[in-house]
């Protein structure tokens, strides 16, 4: 397990086979993807095409995340040694839906804003959770998928942190959703609001558990 702090001022714990992809620029994402694929696949010339395809997939995912306004992109490299696992997490800040709510209570506001969602109490605060099934489409094949979306009110602004997890279900959608729940449960906000100003939280040294 590794603890990371993302550009969205969010600290979270990722499973050991997950990586945090930089979104600052296409060039940074490509350099990172090339390094990851060399580590995963090796440098054998016979595997050059596999490395190129992997780099392209990571870069395409990063481009889509950046275009959506995301500040956080994490992805799994494998679910077990040698077994690829195309799971991803995209995090971005979004506005609250414009709905009339007579209460200032966060849980009430979330319930009105996202009807049909499940409210969960996380260490970072109450959150609206939605789970759905879908389809992941590749170049030559497609697979059923599980998607879990968390919306967590930020304490440092009047916006929501939206965390969208997606992965092929492998016939174990419940187990995969539990993994996503565990990652969402590790979220901490590292900025704090001071009056009308937003300040940085105490410095944190990244490391591994």
Residue pairs with C-beta under 8 A, 6 or more apart in sequence:
1 13
1 14
1 15
1 16
1 208
1 209
2 13
2 14
2 16
2 18
2 206
2 207
2 208
2 209
3 11
3 12
3 13
3 14
3 186
3 206
3 207
3 208
3 209
4 11
4 12
4 13
4 14
4 20
4 74
4 206
5 11
5 190
5 204
5 206
6 12
6 20
6 71
6 72
6 91
7 23
7 24
7 71
7 72
8 71
8 72
8 91
8 92
8 93
8 161
9 156
9 189
9 190
9 191
10 72
10 91
10 161
10 187
10 188
10 189
10 190
11 186
11 187
11 188
11 189
11 190
11 204
12 183
12 186
12 187
12 188
13 183
13 186
13 209
14 20
14 74
14 183
15 76
15 179
15 183
17 76
17 77
17 78
17 79
17 85
18 74
18 75
18 76
18 77
18 87
18 89
19 32
19 36
19 74
19 75
19 77
20 72
20 73
20 74
21 29
21 32
21 33
21 58
21 61
21 62
21 65
21 73
21 74
21 75
22 28
22 29
22 32
22 62
23 29
23 62
23 65
23 66
23 70
23 71
23 72
23 73
26 59
26 62
26 63
26 66
29 58
29 59
29 62
29 63
30 55
30 59
32 58
33 54
33 55
33 58
33 59
33 62
34 51
34 55
36 54
36 58
36 77
37 50
37 51
37 54
37 55
37 58
38 51
40 54
40 77
40 78
41 47
41 50
41 51
41 54
58 75
61 73
61 75
61 88
62 73
65 73
65 90
65 92
68 90
68 92
69 92
69 93
70 90
70 91
70 92
71 91
71 92
71 93
72 89
72 90
72 91
72 92
72 163
73 88
73 89
73 90
73 91
74 88
74 89
75 86
75 87
75 88
75 89
76 85
76 86
76 87
76 88
76 167
77 84
77 85
78 84
78 85
79 85
79 87
79 170
85 167
85 168
86 136
86 167
86 168
87 165
87 166
87 167
87 168
87 176
87 179
88 165
88 166
88 167
89 163
89 164
89 165
89 180
89 183
90 163
90 164
90 166
91 161
91 162
91 163
91 164
92 161
92 162
93 154
93 157
93 159
93 160
93 161
93 162
94 151
94 159
94 160
94 162
95 159
95 160
96 109
96 113
96 158
96 159
96 160
97 113
97 114
99 112
99 113
100 112
101 108
101 109
101 112
101 113
103 109
106 125
106 126
106 153
107 119
107 126
110 117
110 119
110 126
110 127
110 128
110 151
110 153
111 117
111 119
111 128
113 128
113 151
114 128
114 130
114 151
116 130
117 128
117 129
117 130
117 151
118 128
118 129
118 130
118 131
119 126
119 127
119 128
119 129
120 126
120 127
120 128
120 129
120 150
120 181
121 127
122 150
122 152
122 184
122 185
122 187
123 185
123 186
123 187
123 188
124 152
124 187
124 188
124 189
125 152
125 153
125 155
126 153
127 150
127 151
127 152
127 153
127 184
128 150
128 151
129 148
129 149
129 150
129 181
129 184
130 148
130 149
131 146
131 147
131 148
131 149
131 177
132 146
132 147
132 149
133 144
133 145
133 146
133 147
133 169
133 173
134 144
134 145
134 146
134 147
134 166
135 142
135 143
135 144
135 145
136 142
136 143
136 144
136 145
136 166
136 168
143 168
143 169
144 168
144 169
145 166
145 167
145 168
145 169
146 166
146 167
146 168
146 169
146 173
146 176
146 177
147 164
147 165
147 166
148 164
148 165
148 177
148 180
148 181
148 184
149 162
149 163
149 164
149 165
150 161
150 162
150 163
150 165
150 184
151 160
151 161
151 162
151 163
152 160
152 161
152 163
152 184
152 187
153 160
153 161
154 160
154 161
154 189
155 189
155 192
155 193
156 189
156 191
156 192
156 193
156 198
157 193
157 198
161 187
161 189
163 183
163 184
163 187
165 180
165 183
165 184
167 176
167 180
169 176
170 176
189 201
190 200
190 201
190 204
191 198
191 199
191 200
191 201
192 198
192 199
192 200
192 201
193 199
